[in-house]
Amino acid sequence: QVQLVESGGGLVQAGGSLRLSCAASGSIFNIVAMGWYRQAPGKQRELVAQSTTGSSNYYADSVKGRFTISRDNAKNTVYLQMNSLKPEDTAVYYCNTRSSWFRGSWGQGTQVTVSS
């Protein structure tokens, strides 16, 4: 199936912003659900944002009002705009489709580190 590559992570200070990109190897037009997940050290991977065709975007309570997921079908890319970053946002961030998530298939992710 479609291959996904995350990028855009880095080191930022609290209150700063980052935009993560998820580049797909093929068209994402027909992918119903695209999500951003994160996993912090010692914690389980969690869904933080999801774009689902025909539905409103989903956001975890911890990121509502700060993160925005979007798609650019022309570029076959999904973005995660992260504003007002907090140290607790520090994690490896992954993008994934519903089907790959179900099969436990993940890419390398991109590291986001927020300093206080």
Secondary structure, 3 states (H helix, E strand, C coil): CCCEEEECCEEEECCCCEEEEEEECCCCCCCCEEEEEEECCCCCCEEEEEEECCCCCEECCCCCCCEEEEEEHHHCEEEEEECCCCHHHCEEEEEEEHHHHHHCCCCCCEEEEEEC
